[in-house]
Amino acid sequence: MSAGTPGTAPKALDRDKLFAARLQAARVRPYLATALFALHTVESTRVPTMAVDRHWRCYVSPTFVDRTPVEELAGVWVHEVSHLLRDHHGRGDRVARERGLTGPGERLRMNIAADCEINDDVFGDGLVRPEGAVDPEALGLSAGELMEDYLRQFSLGPLTQEHAWLDCGSGADGLEREWDLGPDGAHGLSEQERDAVRFRVAQGIVGRPGRASKAWQRWAEEAFHPPQPWRALLGAAVRSAASGAGAGDDYTYGRPARRSAGVPGVVLPSLRRKPPRVSVVIDTSGSVSDAELGSALLEVAAISRAVGGRRDLVTVVPCDAAARIAHPLCRAEGIPLLGGGGTDLRTGFAKALGARPRPDVVVVLTDGQTPWPDSRPPCRTVVGLFPRRYETGSWDEDDPDYVPRSPPDWARVVDIG
């Protein structure tokens, strides 16, 4: 995009107009004010519109500011800062590693998918939609999903052709740009400062929940539960169990085997690992507190991310002395965790393993006060144990101090908390 006509000086950035738009954005989205004013602006003729890097710098095209109304610029401010608050750069890096996505085309898809996550409900209510903003409806997709979900549902083609110019910067997809000032450049925020901004924004949303959309409210709740070492261990245990031998291998002609080159005229299929199916059995007995049940729902969301964000491959079985209905995962907070009696998770195992198709991994979230199956299940098992302080006592579950039998050796055990 040219900064000016030949023979003329490049147009200077109209900072008064740009900052008036930021003030307008803060007025209509007051809970984002801390983040909006934490961004440091950098004038750049190399960006098509506005773009951000992971260090909270906002690169701005003077030509774009000159031709765009203040009301639309306010929408762009909110859009760009949303990329940073939702950690699209970190999530883009993770999904690229997990799915083997490389090259600028895949990063463009990530940028479009991240835009869909933001734009489905960010505009309106005083905030004008900028010209050219992409949303899920334009791609024939459903609203209310995450970047990782959208990435699975579209490829570059006719529907995305008009968005080929899109570039929200490394803050939107994790891939550094030539214009980035980098971690040692001026005016970047440290990791601690970035976390502090997110925390302040989350506080503002939770304090006045009626002002923010449901998507922002969900984000704020998750911001108060940052990843913990044990959560990383649980995710690693699930991924390890799901990637073990016999967990979902199949052949496909969609990607021919490399050894096909040695057999002229013959196309050989390659071995490809299917996404694993995970069944989560949640202990809802009386010995599990409401806070632990809430934590269990957070773990369900973390497990969904651990298997690549495929919610359709995760089911939840609430269980006390009897197993309940196996719920498909749509949103974790919508799953009814019924129970409150004694504990016998053997019924939960039976319900999970009786599903068709059968799960590749069973994850059990419990305090451990339960009998365990006598034999190893025909799939891998991960047990997340809620913390308990056991003292010598009886083996009656009505006594909260009794010492339960430890999980069997065939289960991978992770202590939660």
Stockholm file with secondary structure:
# STOCKHOLM 1.0

chainA/1-417         MSAGTPGTAPKALDRDKLFAARLQAARVRPYLATALFALHTVESTRVPTMAVDRHWRCYVSPTFVDRTPVEELAGVWVHEVSHLLRDHHGRGDRVARERGLTGPGERLRMNIAADCEINDDVFGDGLVRPEGAVDPEALGLSAGELMEDYLRQFSLGPLTQEHAWLDCGSGADGLEREWDLGPDGAHGLSEQERDAVRFRVAQGIVGRPGRASKAWQRWAEEAFHPPQPWRALLGAAVRSAASGAGAGDDYTYGRPARRSAGVPGVVLPSLRRKPPRVSVVIDTSGSVSDAELGSALLEVAAISRAVGGRRDLVTVVPCDAAARIAHPLCRAEGIPLLGGGGTDLRTGFAKALGARPRPDVVVVLTDGQTPWPDSRPPCRTVVGLFPRRYETGSWDEDDPDYVPRSPPDWARVVDIG
#=GR chainA/1-417 SS CCSSCTTSCCCCCCHHHHHHHHHHHHHHSGGGHHHHHHCEEEECSSSSSEEECTTSEEEECHHHHHHSCHHHHHHHHHHHHHHHHTTHHHHHHHHHHHHTCCSHHHHHHHHHHHHHHHHTTSSBTTBCCCTTCCCGGGGTCCSSCCHHHHHTTCCSSTTTGGGTTCCCCHHHHSCCCTTCCCTTSTTCCCHHHHHHHHHHHHHHHHHSGGGSCHHHHHHHHHHTSCCCHHHHHHHHHHHHHHTSTTSSEEEEEEEECGGGGGSTTCCCEEEEECCCCEEEEEECSTTSCHHHHHHHHHHHHHHHHHTTSCGGGEEEEEESSSBCCCEECSCGGGCCCCCCSCCCTHHHHHHHHTSSSCCSEEEEEECSCSCCCSSCCSSEEEEEECCCCCCSCCSCTTSTTCCCCCCCTTEEEEECC
#=GC SS_cons         CCSSCTTSCCCCCCHHHHHHHHHHHHHHSGGGHHHHHHCEEEECSSSSSEEECTTSEEEECHHHHHHSCHHHHHHHHHHHHHHHHTTHHHHHHHHHHHHTCCSHHHHHHHHHHHHHHHHTTSSBTTBCCCTTCCCGGGGTCCSSCCHHHHHTTCCSSTTTGGGTTCCCCHHHHSCCCTTCCCTTSTTCCCHHHHHHHHHHHHHHHHHSGGGSCHHHHHHHHHHTSCCCHHHHHHHHHHHHHHTSTTSSEEEEEEEECGGGGGSTTCCCEEEEECCCCEEEEEECSTTSCHHHHHHHHHHHHHHHHHTTSCGGGEEEEEESSSBCCCEECSCGGGCCCCCCSCCCTHHHHHHHHTSSSCCSEEEEEECSCSCCCSSCCSSEEEEEECCCCCCSCCSCTTSTTCCCCCCCTTEEEEECC
//
